[in-house]
Amino acid sequence: MRTREKLLEYANQIKGLGYKVYISKDVYFQYGYIVNEKDEIGYFQLDDFGTGVVFSTKHKPANGIGCGFGLDDSFNGHREITKELVDRCFAIAPNWATRSERQKVVKWTATEYLSRKFEREMVVEL
């Protein structure tokens, strides 16, 4: 199955769990955003082999912690999506993050993040 079709398959699974899903308009970029009922935002993308999906948190850029924490390794994506897997995206940080890393996290709201010019131009709601 082609990668875009695979992305759409996983995006629809996530949407079927009750989340809003936004995906890249550009077929060469295989990522998307997940929004829950609290206006929190998470991130997903196809794994390196294009056969599963990996998840990340999203937060405002900060020194030493970037703009989100990867929750899965890029080689072993999930092929079956559950609510528990998706809900990890909305955490402040994963359990392995240090106290100082956690203190640097300032979360985006989905409304705030998706209203930025680049995102308005690059993603579309599924």
Chimera marker file (.cmm) of the C-alpha trace (Angstrom):
<marker_set name="trace">
<marker id="1" x="0.000" y="0.000" z="0.000" r="1" g="1" b="0" radius="0.5"/>
<marker id="2" x="1.341" y="3.429" z="-0.849" r="1" g="1" b="0" radius="0.5"/>
<marker id="3" x="2.414" y="5.673" z="2.029" r="1" g="1" b="0" radius="0.5"/>
<marker id="4" x="-0.296" y="8.301" z="1.543" r="1" g="1" b="0" radius="0.5"/>
<marker id="5" x="-2.966" y="5.618" z="1.624" r="1" g="1" b="0" radius="0.5"/>
<marker id="6" x="-1.384" y="4.202" z="4.776" r="1" g="1" b="0" radius="0.5"/>
<marker id="7" x="-1.370" y="7.640" z="6.431" r="1" g="1" b="0" radius="0.5"/>
<marker id="8" x="-5.050" y="8.088" z="5.578" r="1" g="1" b="0" radius="0.5"/>
<marker id="9" x="-5.851" y="4.643" z="6.947" r="1" g="1" b="0" radius="0.5"/>
<marker id="10" x="-4.254" y="5.482" z="10.314" r="1" g="1" b="0" radius="0.5"/>
<marker id="11" x="-5.689" y="9.004" z="10.362" r="1" g="1" b="0" radius="0.5"/>
<marker id="12" x="-9.165" y="7.558" z="9.879" r="1" g="1" b="0" radius="0.5"/>
<marker id="13" x="-8.582" y="5.051" z="12.695" r="1" g="1" b="0" radius="0.5"/>
<marker id="14" x="-7.654" y="7.946" z="14.993" r="1" g="1" b="0" radius="0.5"/>
<marker id="15" x="-10.651" y="9.975" z="13.853" r="1" g="1" b="0" radius="0.5"/>
<marker id="16" x="-12.865" y="6.947" z="14.495" r="1" g="1" b="0" radius="0.5"/>
<marker id="17" x="-11.801" y="7.083" z="18.151" r="1" g="1" b="0" radius="0.5"/>
<marker id="18" x="-13.441" y="10.508" z="18.460" r="1" g="1" b="0" radius="0.5"/>
<marker id="19" x="-10.583" y="12.923" z="17.791" r="1" g="1" b="0" radius="0.5"/>
<marker id="20" x="-10.259" y="15.691" z="15.227" r="1" g="1" b="0" radius="0.5"/>
<marker id="21" x="-7.465" y="14.870" z="12.801" r="1" g="1" b="0" radius="0.5"/>
<marker id="22" x="-5.499" y="17.191" z="10.544" r="1" g="1" b="0" radius="0.5"/>
<marker id="23" x="-3.091" y="15.912" z="7.911" r="1" g="1" b="0" radius="0.5"/>
<marker id="24" x="-0.523" y="17.496" z="5.645" r="1" g="1" b="0" radius="0.5"/>
<marker id="25" x="-1.913" y="18.687" z="2.325" r="1" g="1" b="0" radius="0.5"/>
<marker id="26" x="1.375" y="17.759" z="0.675" r="1" g="1" b="0" radius="0.5"/>
<marker id="27" x="1.354" y="14.069" z="-0.268" r="1" g="1" b="0" radius="0.5"/>
<marker id="28" x="5.123" y="13.888" z="0.276" r="1" g="1" b="0" radius="0.5"/>
<marker id="29" x="4.796" y="14.615" z="4.008" r="1" g="1" b="0" radius="0.5"/>
<marker id="30" x="3.274" y="11.786" z="6.045" r="1" g="1" b="0" radius="0.5"/>
<marker id="31" x="2.269" y="13.465" z="9.293" r="1" g="1" b="0" radius="0.5"/>
<marker id="32" x="-0.763" y="14.774" z="11.086" r="1" g="1" b="0" radius="0.5"/>
<marker id="33" x="-2.108" y="16.367" z="14.240" r="1" g="1" b="0" radius="0.5"/>
<marker id="34" x="-4.628" y="15.004" z="16.700" r="1" g="1" b="0" radius="0.5"/>
<marker id="35" x="-6.951" y="17.253" z="18.708" r="1" g="1" b="0" radius="0.5"/>
<marker id="36" x="-9.012" y="16.135" z="21.689" r="1" g="1" b="0" radius="0.5"/>
<marker id="37" x="-12.120" y="17.636" z="23.288" r="1" g="1" b="0" radius="0.5"/>
<marker id="38" x="-9.939" y="19.781" z="25.613" r="1" g="1" b="0" radius="0.5"/>
<marker id="39" x="-8.276" y="21.511" z="22.611" r="1" g="1" b="0" radius="0.5"/>
<marker id="40" x="-4.995" y="19.701" z="23.329" r="1" g="1" b="0" radius="0.5"/>
<marker id="41" x="-2.789" y="18.756" z="20.398" r="1" g="1" b="0" radius="0.5"/>
<marker id="42" x="-0.666" y="15.725" z="19.600" r="1" g="1" b="0" radius="0.5"/>
<marker id="43" x="1.353" y="14.616" z="16.589" r="1" g="1" b="0" radius="0.5"/>
<marker id="44" x="1.601" y="11.427" z="14.552" r="1" g="1" b="0" radius="0.5"/>
<marker id="45" x="3.562" y="10.299" z="11.526" r="1" g="1" b="0" radius="0.5"/>
<marker id="46" x="4.298" y="7.138" z="9.629" r="1" g="1" b="0" radius="0.5"/>
<marker id="47" x="7.238" y="5.144" z="10.940" r="1" g="1" b="0" radius="0.5"/>
<marker id="48" x="10.449" y="4.902" z="8.901" r="1" g="1" b="0" radius="0.5"/>
<marker id="49" x="9.129" y="1.911" z="6.958" r="1" g="1" b="0" radius="0.5"/>
<marker id="50" x="5.705" y="3.444" z="6.254" r="1" g="1" b="0" radius="0.5"/>
<marker id="51" x="3.964" y="0.475" z="7.843" r="1" g="1" b="0" radius="0.5"/>
<marker id="52" x="2.914" y="1.860" z="11.218" r="1" g="1" b="0" radius="0.5"/>
<marker id="53" x="2.421" y="5.124" z="13.037" r="1" g="1" b="0" radius="0.5"/>
<marker id="54" x="4.442" y="6.805" z="15.786" r="1" g="1" b="0" radius="0.5"/>
<marker id="55" x="3.218" y="9.459" z="18.203" r="1" g="1" b="0" radius="0.5"/>
<marker id="56" x="4.685" y="12.583" z="19.835" r="1" g="1" b="0" radius="0.5"/>
<marker id="57" x="3.635" y="15.304" z="22.227" r="1" g="1" b="0" radius="0.5"/>
<marker id="58" x="3.563" y="18.961" z="21.079" r="1" g="1" b="0" radius="0.5"/>
<marker id="59" x="4.744" y="21.967" z="23.080" r="1" g="1" b="0" radius="0.5"/>
<marker id="60" x="6.132" y="25.402" z="22.447" r="1" g="1" b="0" radius="0.5"/>
<marker id="61" x="9.817" y="25.339" z="21.480" r="1" g="1" b="0" radius="0.5"/>
<marker id="62" x="12.193" y="25.444" z="24.429" r="1" g="1" b="0" radius="0.5"/>
<marker id="63" x="15.964" y="25.139" z="24.871" r="1" g="1" b="0" radius="0.5"/>
<marker id="64" x="17.049" y="21.537" z="25.262" r="1" g="1" b="0" radius="0.5"/>
<marker id="65" x="13.632" y="19.961" z="24.690" r="1" g="1" b="0" radius="0.5"/>
<marker id="66" x="12.665" y="21.072" z="21.186" r="1" g="1" b="0" radius="0.5"/>
<marker id="67" x="8.955" y="21.271" z="20.372" r="1" g="1" b="0" radius="0.5"/>
<marker id="68" x="7.706" y="17.829" z="21.413" r="1" g="1" b="0" radius="0.5"/>
<marker id="69" x="8.705" y="14.483" z="22.856" r="1" g="1" b="0" radius="0.5"/>
<marker id="70" x="8.803" y="11.409" z="20.644" r="1" g="1" b="0" radius="0.5"/>
<marker id="71" x="6.851" y="8.630" z="22.320" r="1" g="1" b="0" radius="0.5"/>
<marker id="72" x="7.875" y="5.755" z="20.057" r="1" g="1" b="0" radius="0.5"/>
<marker id="73" x="10.974" y="4.780" z="18.148" r="1" g="1" b="0" radius="0.5"/>
<marker id="74" x="10.764" y="5.546" z="14.450" r="1" g="1" b="0" radius="0.5"/>
<marker id="75" x="11.279" y="1.924" z="13.365" r="1" g="1" b="0" radius="0.5"/>
<marker id="76" x="8.493" y="0.183" z="15.263" r="1" g="1" b="0" radius="0.5"/>
<marker id="77" x="5.289" y="2.006" z="14.500" r="1" g="1" b="0" radius="0.5"/>
<marker id="78" x="1.921" y="0.922" z="15.827" r="1" g="1" b="0" radius="0.5"/>
<marker id="79" x="-0.307" y="-0.886" z="13.372" r="1" g="1" b="0" radius="0.5"/>
<marker id="80" x="-3.330" y="-1.023" z="15.652" r="1" g="1" b="0" radius="0.5"/>
<marker id="81" x="-4.368" y="2.324" z="17.076" r="1" g="1" b="0" radius="0.5"/>
<marker id="82" x="-6.037" y="2.503" z="20.480" r="1" g="1" b="0" radius="0.5"/>
<marker id="83" x="-7.355" y="5.390" z="22.537" r="1" g="1" b="0" radius="0.5"/>
<marker id="84" x="-4.634" y="4.694" z="25.124" r="1" g="1" b="0" radius="0.5"/>
<marker id="85" x="-1.896" y="5.103" z="22.497" r="1" g="1" b="0" radius="0.5"/>
<marker id="86" x="-3.352" y="8.368" z="21.219" r="1" g="1" b="0" radius="0.5"/>
<marker id="87" x="-3.980" y="9.836" z="24.671" r="1" g="1" b="0" radius="0.5"/>
<marker id="88" x="-0.238" y="9.688" z="25.422" r="1" g="1" b="0" radius="0.5"/>
<marker id="89" x="0.170" y="12.608" z="22.978" r="1" g="1" b="0" radius="0.5"/>
<marker id="90" x="-1.613" y="14.955" z="25.348" r="1" g="1" b="0" radius="0.5"/>
<marker id="91" x="0.718" y="14.420" z="28.334" r="1" g="1" b="0" radius="0.5"/>
<marker id="92" x="3.004" y="17.214" z="29.489" r="1" g="1" b="0" radius="0.5"/>
<marker id="93" x="5.946" y="14.884" z="28.930" r="1" g="1" b="0" radius="0.5"/>
<marker id="94" x="6.689" y="11.149" z="28.928" r="1" g="1" b="0" radius="0.5"/>
<marker id="95" x="7.706" y="9.411" z="32.168" r="1" g="1" b="0" radius="0.5"/>
<marker id="96" x="11.364" y="9.368" z="31.162" r="1" g="1" b="0" radius="0.5"/>
<marker id="97" x="11.573" y="13.189" z="30.917" r="1" g="1" b="0" radius="0.5"/>
<marker id="98" x="13.541" y="14.822" z="33.720" r="1" g="1" b="0" radius="0.5"/>
<marker id="99" x="12.090" y="17.273" z="36.195" r="1" g="1" b="0" radius="0.5"/>
<marker id="100" x="13.932" y="20.180" z="34.543" r="1" g="1" b="0" radius="0.5"/>
<marker id="101" x="12.645" y="19.125" z="31.107" r="1" g="1" b="0" radius="0.5"/>
<marker id="102" x="9.088" y="18.980" z="32.417" r="1" g="1" b="0" radius="0.5"/>
<marker id="103" x="9.420" y="22.452" z="33.916" r="1" g="1" b="0" radius="0.5"/>
<marker id="104" x="10.320" y="23.897" z="30.502" r="1" g="1" b="0" radius="0.5"/>
<marker id="105" x="7.187" y="22.555" z="28.789" r="1" g="1" b="0" radius="0.5"/>
<marker id="106" x="4.541" y="25.109" z="27.813" r="1" g="1" b="0" radius="0.5"/>
<marker id="107" x="1.784" y="23.356" z="25.913" r="1" g="1" b="0" radius="0.5"/>
<marker id="108" x="0.116" y="24.703" z="22.780" r="1" g="1" b="0" radius="0.5"/>
<marker id="109" x="-3.632" y="24.671" z="22.486" r="1" g="1" b="0" radius="0.5"/>
<marker id="110" x="-4.698" y="23.152" z="19.201" r="1" g="1" b="0" radius="0.5"/>
<marker id="111" x="-6.487" y="26.374" z="18.252" r="1" g="1" b="0" radius="0.5"/>
<marker id="112" x="-3.331" y="28.394" z="18.880" r="1" g="1" b="0" radius="0.5"/>
<marker id="113" x="-1.009" y="25.977" z="17.062" r="1" g="1" b="0" radius="0.5"/>
<marker id="114" x="-3.190" y="25.359" z="14.022" r="1" g="1" b="0" radius="0.5"/>
<marker id="115" x="-3.916" y="29.066" z="13.542" r="1" g="1" b="0" radius="0.5"/>
<marker id="116" x="-0.256" y="29.803" z="12.782" r="1" g="1" b="0" radius="0.5"/>
<marker id="117" x="0.264" y="30.800" z="9.135" r="1" g="1" b="0" radius="0.5"/>
<marker id="118" x="2.428" y="27.804" z="8.195" r="1" g="1" b="0" radius="0.5"/>
<marker id="119" x="-0.013" y="25.286" z="9.655" r="1" g="1" b="0" radius="0.5"/>
<marker id="120" x="-3.040" y="27.014" z="8.114" r="1" g="1" b="0" radius="0.5"/>
<marker id="121" x="-1.367" y="26.616" z="4.742" r="1" g="1" b="0" radius="0.5"/>
<marker id="122" x="0.017" y="23.085" z="5.220" r="1" g="1" b="0" radius="0.5"/>
<marker id="123" x="-2.697" y="21.007" z="6.920" r="1" g="1" b="0" radius="0.5"/>
<marker id="124" x="-6.330" y="20.196" z="6.321" r="1" g="1" b="0" radius="0.5"/>
<marker id="125" x="-8.910" y="18.629" z="8.611" r="1" g="1" b="0" radius="0.5"/>
<marker id="126" x="-9.761" y="15.072" z="7.696" r="1" g="1" b="0" radius="0.5"/>
<link id1="1" id2="2" r="1" g="1" b="0" radius="0.2"/>
<link id1="2" id2="3" r="1" g="1" b="0" radius="0.2"/>
<link id1="3" id2="4" r="1" g="1" b="0" radius="0.2"/>
<link id1="4" id2="5" r="1" g="1" b="0" radius="0.2"/>
<link id1="5" id2="6" r="1" g="1" b="0" radius="0.2"/>
<link id1="6" id2="7" r="1" g="1" b="0" radius="0.2"/>
<link id1="7" id2="8" r="1" g="1" b="0" radius="0.2"/>
<link id1="8" id2="9" r="1" g="1" b="0" radius="0.2"/>
<link id1="9" id2="10" r="1" g="1" b="0" radius="0.2"/>
<link id1="10" id2="11" r="1" g="1" b="0" radius="0.2"/>
<link id1="11" id2="12" r="1" g="1" b="0" radius="0.2"/>
<link id1="12" id2="13" r="1" g="1" b="0" radius="0.2"/>
<link id1="13" id2="14" r="1" g="1" b="0" radius="0.2"/>
<link id1="14" id2="15" r="1" g="1" b="0" radius="0.2"/>
<link id1="15" id2="16" r="1" g="1" b="0" radius="0.2"/>
<link id1="16" id2="17" r="1" g="1" b="0" radius="0.2"/>
<link id1="17" id2="18" r="1" g="1" b="0" radius="0.2"/>
<link id1="18" id2="19" r="1" g="1" b="0" radius="0.2"/>
<link id1="19" id2="20" r="1" g="1" b="0" radius="0.2"/>
<link id1="20" id2="21" r="1" g="1" b="0" radius="0.2"/>
<link id1="21" id2="22" r="1" g="1" b="0" radius="0.2"/>
<link id1="22" id2="23" r="1" g="1" b="0" radius="0.2"/>
<link id1="23" id2="24" r="1" g="1" b="0" radius="0.2"/>
<link id1="24" id2="25" r="1" g="1" b="0" radius="0.2"/>
<link id1="25" id2="26" r="1" g="1" b="0" radius="0.2"/>
<link id1="26" id2="27" r="1" g="1" b="0" radius="0.2"/>
<link id1="27" id2="28" r="1" g="1" b="0" radius="0.2"/>
<link id1="28" id2="29" r="1" g="1" b="0" radius="0.2"/>
<link id1="29" id2="30" r="1" g="1" b="0" radius="0.2"/>
<link id1="30" id2="31" r="1" g="1" b="0" radius="0.2"/>
<link id1="31" id2="32" r="1" g="1" b="0" radius="0.2"/>
<link id1="32" id2="33" r="1" g="1" b="0" radius="0.2"/>
<link id1="33" id2="34" r="1" g="1" b="0" radius="0.2"/>
<link id1="34" id2="35" r="1" g="1" b="0" radius="0.2"/>
<link id1="35" id2="36" r="1" g="1" b="0" radius="0.2"/>
<link id1="36" id2="37" r="1" g="1" b="0" radius="0.2"/>
<link id1="37" id2="38" r="1" g="1" b="0" radius="0.2"/>
<link id1="38" id2="39" r="1" g="1" b="0" radius="0.2"/>
<link id1="39" id2="40" r="1" g="1" b="0" radius="0.2"/>
<link id1="40" id2="41" r="1" g="1" b="0" radius="0.2"/>
<link id1="41" id2="42" r="1" g="1" b="0" radius="0.2"/>
<link id1="42" id2="43" r="1" g="1" b="0" radius="0.2"/>
<link id1="43" id2="44" r="1" g="1" b="0" radius="0.2"/>
<link id1="44" id2="45" r="1" g="1" b="0" radius="0.2"/>
<link id1="45" id2="46" r="1" g="1" b="0" radius="0.2"/>
<link id1="46" id2="47" r="1" g="1" b="0" radius="0.2"/>
<link id1="47" id2="48" r="1" g="1" b="0" radius="0.2"/>
<link id1="48" id2="49" r="1" g="1" b="0" radius="0.2"/>
<link id1="49" id2="50" r="1" g="1" b="0" radius="0.2"/>
<link id1="50" id2="51" r="1" g="1" b="0" radius="0.2"/>
<link id1="51" id2="52" r="1" g="1" b="0" radius="0.2"/>
<link id1="52" id2="53" r="1" g="1" b="0" radius="0.2"/>
<link id1="53" id2="54" r="1" g="1" b="0" radius="0.2"/>
<link id1="54" id2="55" r="1" g="1" b="0" radius="0.2"/>
<link id1="55" id2="56" r="1" g="1" b="0" radius="0.2"/>
<link id1="56" id2="57" r="1" g="1" b="0" radius="0.2"/>
<link id1="57" id2="58" r="1" g="1" b="0" radius="0.2"/>
<link id1="58" id2="59" r="1" g="1" b="0" radius="0.2"/>
<link id1="59" id2="60" r="1" g="1" b="0" radius="0.2"/>
<link id1="60" id2="61" r="1" g="1" b="0" radius="0.2"/>
<link id1="61" id2="62" r="1" g="1" b="0" radius="0.2"/>
<link id1="62" id2="63" r="1" g="1" b="0" radius="0.2"/>
<link id1="63" id2="64" r="1" g="1" b="0" radius="0.2"/>
<link id1="64" id2="65" r="1" g="1" b="0" radius="0.2"/>
<link id1="65" id2="66" r="1" g="1" b="0" radius="0.2"/>
<link id1="66" id2="67" r="1" g="1" b="0" radius="0.2"/>
<link id1="67" id2="68" r="1" g="1" b="0" radius="0.2"/>
<link id1="68" id2="69" r="1" g="1" b="0" radius="0.2"/>
<link id1="69" id2="70" r="1" g="1" b="0" radius="0.2"/>
<link id1="70" id2="71" r="1" g="1" b="0" radius="0.2"/>
<link id1="71" id2="72" r="1" g="1" b="0" radius="0.2"/>
<link id1="72" id2="73" r="1" g="1" b="0" radius="0.2"/>
<link id1="73" id2="74" r="1" g="1" b="0" radius="0.2"/>
<link id1="74" id2="75" r="1" g="1" b="0" radius="0.2"/>
<link id1="75" id2="76" r="1" g="1" b="0" radius="0.2"/>
<link id1="76" id2="77" r="1" g="1" b="0" radius="0.2"/>
<link id1="77" id2="78" r="1" g="1" b="0" radius="0.2"/>
<link id1="78" id2="79" r="1" g="1" b="0" radius="0.2"/>
<link id1="79" id2="80" r="1" g="1" b="0" radius="0.2"/>
<link id1="80" id2="81" r="1" g="1" b="0" radius="0.2"/>
<link id1="81" id2="82" r="1" g="1" b="0" radius="0.2"/>
<link id1="82" id2="83" r="1" g="1" b="0" radius="0.2"/>
<link id1="83" id2="84" r="1" g="1" b="0" radius="0.2"/>
<link id1="84" id2="85" r="1" g="1" b="0" radius="0.2"/>
<link id1="85" id2="86" r="1" g="1" b="0" radius="0.2"/>
<link id1="86" id2="87" r="1" g="1" b="0" radius="0.2"/>
<link id1="87" id2="88" r="1" g="1" b="0" radius="0.2"/>
<link id1="88" id2="89" r="1" g="1" b="0" radius="0.2"/>
<link id1="89" id2="90" r="1" g="1" b="0" radius="0.2"/>
<link id1="90" id2="91" r="1" g="1" b="0" radius="0.2"/>
<link id1="91" id2="92" r="1" g="1" b="0" radius="0.2"/>
<link id1="92" id2="93" r="1" g="1" b="0" radius="0.2"/>
<link id1="93" id2="94" r="1" g="1" b="0" radius="0.2"/>
<link id1="94" id2="95" r="1" g="1" b="0" radius="0.2"/>
<link id1="95" id2="96" r="1" g="1" b="0" radius="0.2"/>
<link id1="96" id2="97" r="1" g="1" b="0" radius="0.2"/>
<link id1="97" id2="98" r="1" g="1" b="0" radius="0.2"/>
<link id1="98" id2="99" r="1" g="1" b="0" radius="0.2"/>
<link id1="99" id2="100" r="1" g="1" b="0" radius="0.2"/>
<link id1="100" id2="101" r="1" g="1" b="0" radius="0.2"/>
<link id1="101" id2="102" r="1" g="1" b="0" radius="0.2"/>
<link id1="102" id2="103" r="1" g="1" b="0" radius="0.2"/>
<link id1="103" id2="104" r="1" g="1" b="0" radius="0.2"/>
<link id1="104" id2="105" r="1" g="1" b="0" radius="0.2"/>
<link id1="105" id2="106" r="1" g="1" b="0" radius="0.2"/>
<link id1="106" id2="107" r="1" g="1" b="0" radius="0.2"/>
<link id1="107" id2="108" r="1" g="1" b="0" radius="0.2"/>
<link id1="108" id2="109" r="1" g="1" b="0" radius="0.2"/>
<link id1="109" id2="110" r="1" g="1" b="0" radius="0.2"/>
<link id1="110" id2="111" r="1" g="1" b="0" radius="0.2"/>
<link id1="111" id2="112" r="1" g="1" b="0" radius="0.2"/>
<link id1="112" id2="113" r="1" g="1" b="0" radius="0.2"/>
<link id1="113" id2="114" r="1" g="1" b="0" radius="0.2"/>
<link id1="114" id2="115" r="1" g="1" b="0" radius="0.2"/>
<link id1="115" id2="116" r="1" g="1" b="0" radius="0.2"/>
<link id1="116" id2="117" r="1" g="1" b="0" radius="0.2"/>
<link id1="117" id2="118" r="1" g="1" b="0" radius="0.2"/>
<link id1="118" id2="119" r="1" g="1" b="0" radius="0.2"/>
<link id1="119" id2="120" r="1" g="1" b="0" radius="0.2"/>
<link id1="120" id2="121" r="1" g="1" b="0" radius="0.2"/>
<link id1="121" id2="122" r="1" g="1" b="0" radius="0.2"/>
<link id1="122" id2="123" r="1" g="1" b="0" radius="0.2"/>
<link id1="123" id2="124" r="1" g="1" b="0" radius="0.2"/>
<link id1="124" id2="125" r="1" g="1" b="0" radius="0.2"/>
<link id1="125" id2="126" r="1" g="1" b="0" radius="0.2"/>
</marker_set>
